[in-house]
């Protein structure tokens, strides 16, 4: 049986992770969040106990509890994950919703969120700390880099490469074989038919650069 989980971050991403763990009957021990207004509150019946820097709770990780990092800001999330690795020698677990479909022939790293209804098909590769939101599709042989975000209902077709830190908006479609560069952004509902350079933002059908 999986250990109880401490979720770092009690806002929208944290509640999505809680839902994924609950769907698999995995106990969430508590939330830790740096927003003092949330302290001692309950989020979906789970208490927000302290900040993400509280050693009394962090020292439970790797010993009695697993951890999932659900901090909204990507830079802050990276910093917390680095701290967990260096100071506590742990890596976050995956939060995979029971009602997602992940092929046994797909490859997943650590600390990923796979939302309800999401599909990860055969020989797809999901890196570390990715967010695959509800009903998104990552098709066969697609590759999703670390810290990438795939919005709800987005379709990542076969053999697409989404590099580290890229953001794909809700309902977007990336056609087969396209490469989305590092830290690039694809607007919601866009249809991407050509490669997107690193750090570029595109939007529309067909997707074009936003200046």
C-alpha positions in Angstrom: 0.0 0.0 0.0 1.3 3.5 -0.9 2.2 5.7 2.0 0.1 8.7 2.9 0.9 11.8 0.8 1.7 15.3 1.8 0.8 17.8 -0.9 2.8 21.0 -1.2 0.4 23.6 -2.5 -3.3 23.8 -1.6 -4.8 25.8 -4.5 -6.2 24.6 -7.8 -3.3 22.3 -8.7 -3.3 20.9 -5.2 -7.0 20.0 -5.3 -6.5 18.3 -8.7 -3.7 16.2 -7.1 -5.9 15.4 -4.1 -8.7 14.2 -6.4 -6.2 11.9 -8.2 -5.0 10.4 -5.0 -8.5 10.0 -3.6 -9.6 8.2 -6.7 -7.0 5.5 -5.9 -7.9 5.4 -2.2 -4.5 6.9 -1.3 -4.6 8.9 1.9 -3.6 12.6 1.8 -2.1 13.4 5.2 -2.2 17.2 4.8 -1.5 20.2 2.6 1.4 22.6 3.1 1.0 26.1 1.6 2.8 29.4 1.9 -0.4 31.4 1.8 -1.0 32.2 5.4 -4.7 32.9 4.7 -5.1 29.2 4.0 -3.4 28.0 7.2 -5.5 25.8 9.4 -8.3 25.8 6.8 -9.6 22.6 5.1 -9.5 22.0 1.4 -11.9 19.3 0.4 -11.7 17.9 4.0 -7.9 17.9 4.1 -6.2 20.4 6.5 -3.7 23.0 5.4 -1.3 22.5 8.3 1.7 24.8 7.7 4.1 26.3 5.1 6.2 24.4 2.6 9.3 25.2 4.7 8.0 23.6 7.9 10.7 21.0 8.8 8.4 19.2 11.3 6.2 18.1 8.4 9.0 17.8 5.8 11.0 15.4 7.9 8.1 12.9 7.6 8.7 12.8 3.8 10.6 9.7 2.7 10.1 8.2 6.1 6.3 8.0 6.8 4.9 9.9 3.9 5.3 10.5 0.2 5.1 14.0 -1.3 3.6 15.6 -4.3 4.5 19.2 -5.3 1.5 21.2 -6.5 2.8 24.7 -6.3 1.3 26.8 -9.1 4.3 28.9 -10.0 6.8 26.8 -12.0 9.9 28.5 -10.8 8.8 28.0 -7.1 7.9 24.4 -7.9 11.4 23.8 -9.3 13.0 25.3 -6.2 10.9 23.1 -3.9 11.7 20.0 -5.8 15.4 20.8 -5.8 15.2 21.3 -2.0 13.4 17.9 -1.5 16.1 16.1 -3.6 19.1 17.8 -2.0 18.0 18.0 1.7 15.6 15.1 2.0 16.8 12.7 -0.7 13.3 12.2 -2.0 11.5 12.7 -5.3 7.8 13.4 -5.6 5.4 10.6 -6.6 3.0 10.7 -9.5 -0.6 11.6 -9.1 -2.4 9.6 -11.7 -6.2 9.7 -11.6 -8.0 6.3 -11.5 -10.1 7.4 -14.5 -7.2 8.2 -16.7 -5.8 5.7 -19.2 -2.0 5.3 -19.2 -0.6 2.5 -21.5 1.6 -0.1 -19.9 4.0 0.7 -22.7 4.2 4.4 -21.9 7.1 5.8 -19.9 6.5 8.1 -17.0 9.0 10.0 -14.9 8.4 11.3 -11.3 6.0 13.9 -9.9 3.6 14.1 -12.8 -0.1 14.9 -12.5 -2.3 12.9 -14.9 -5.9 14.2 -14.6 -9.3 12.4 -14.9 -10.0 11.2 -18.5 -6.5 11.9 -19.7 -5.0 9.4 -22.1 -1.3 8.5 -22.5 -0.9 6.1 -25.4 1.7 3.4 -26.2 5.3 4.4 -26.3 4.6 7.9 -25.3 7.2 9.4 -23.0 6.2 11.8 -20.1 9.2 13.4 -18.4 9.3 14.6 -14.8 6.9 17.1 -13.0 4.5 17.5 -16.0 0.9 18.5 -15.7 -1.4 16.5 -18.0 -4.8 17.9 -17.3 -8.3 16.3 -17.6 -9.2 14.7 -20.9 -5.9 15.6 -22.6 -4.5 13.1 -25.1 -0.8 12.3 -25.5 -0.7 10.0 -28.4 1.7 7.2 -29.4 5.4 8.0 -29.4 4.9 11.6 -28.4 7.5 13.0 -26.0 6.7 15.5 -23.2 9.7 17.2 -21.5 10.1 18.0 -17.9 7.8 20.6 -16.4 5.6 20.8 -19.5 1.9 21.6 -19.1 -0.8 20.1 -21.3 -4.2 21.8 -20.8 -7.5 20.1 -20.4 -8.8 18.5 -23.6 -5.6 19.3 -25.6 -4.5 16.8 -28.2 -0.8 16.0 -28.6 -0.7 13.8 -31.7 1.8 11.0 -32.4 5.5 11.7 -32.5 5.1 15.3 -31.3 7.9 16.6 -29.2 7.0 19.1 -26.4 10.2 20.3 -24.8 10.9 21.3 -21.2 8.7 23.9 -19.7 6.4 24.3 -22.7 2.7 25.2 -22.2 -0.1 23.8 -24.3 -3.4 25.5 -23.7 -6.8 23.8 -23.2 -8.3 22.3 -26.3 -5.2 23.0 -28.5 -4.3 20.5 -31.2 -0.7 19.8 -32.1 -0.5 17.8 -35.3 1.8 14.7 -35.7 5.5 15.3 -35.9 5.6 18.9 -34.7 8.1 20.1 -32.2 7.2 22.6 -29.5 10.4 24.3 -28.2 11.5 24.8 -24.7 9.3 27.2 -22.7 7.1 27.9 -25.7 3.4 28.7 -25.2 0.5 27.5 -27.3 -2.8 29.4 -26.8 -6.0 27.6 -25.9 -7.9 26.2 -28.9 -5.0 26.6 -31.3 -4.1 24.2 -34.1 -0.4 23.9 -34.4 0.8 22.6 -37.8 4.4 23.8 -37.8 7.3 23.7 -35.3 7.3 26.4 -32.6 10.6 27.9 -31.6 11.8 28.0 -27.9 10.1 30.8 -25.9 7.7 31.7 -28.7 4.0 32.2 -28.1 1.5 31.1 -30.9 -2.2 31.3 -31.2 -5.0 30.6 -33.7 -5.9 28.1 -36.5 -3.4 27.6 -37.9 -1.3 28.8 -35.0 0.8 31.9 -35.7 3.3 33.9 -33.6 1.9 36.4 -31.1 3.9 39.6 -31.3 
